[in-house]
Amino acid sequence: MDHLDKTIIGKPEPWLIAAAAEIDLDFSAFSHVLTNELKNHALKRHGDPAISGAAAIVPKD
């Protein structure tokens, strides 16, 4: 697994695209992405229910 493999999790909200357009920025082609490095960090550092309780990050998140 490559640490920089990306998972697209969504597009910017329409209101954000519109607000950016008001100052001549085009966010319409952007996407929110997560890398495997970020996912691994989240699971290692924030995925222990004994420490984080119900707020622990689990793989299905």
Number of C-alpha atoms within 10 A of each C-alpha: 6 8 11 11 11 15 13 10 10 10 14 14 10 11 9 12 17 15 13 14 13 10 8 9 11 13 17 15 8 11 13 11 13 14 15 15 14 14 17 14 12 15 15 12 12 16 19 15 12 8 11 12 11 10 11 16 18 14 9 4 7
